[in-house]
Amino acid sequence: MRKLHLSAFRAQKRGQREVCGTLASDENGRLELRFLTNQSQRAGRFAIARADYLRARESVRRMGKRFLGIFHSHPVSEAIPGRSDLVRTTLNSFCLIYDVCGRELKLWKIVKRRGQRVAQKVPLKSTLL
């Protein structure tokens, strides 16, 4: 997670940019981040090229790991999915968000409830401490 913090902090300093990529887990449930290029030039936004996303997902699967979803940073807001995060994240997949200012990491599962996409918080267990 150190790489996530350092990369997100640098991106924040370069005009409130976000870092992003795909999220996977190994056979022991440890999370793995694969950084991808943020295609968005707008502050506080991210966009992953579909081809990059599909290549990363296939690579994870070829390695025998479980593809979970995406991750990204929030340069100036809490690690809570915004409206665009809910709309753009695949249903029943996970979204890991890092709050750069608060140095907080939260994991969410995007599901449909009563016809609307909502985020369910998923507990994270740290083995770094």
Beta strands, then each sheet from edge to edge (+ up, - down):
strand 1: 20-25
strand 2: 31-36
strand 3: 66-74
strand 4: 94-99
strand 5: 104-113
strand 6: 116-122
sheet 1: 2+ 1- 3+ 4+ 5- 6+
end
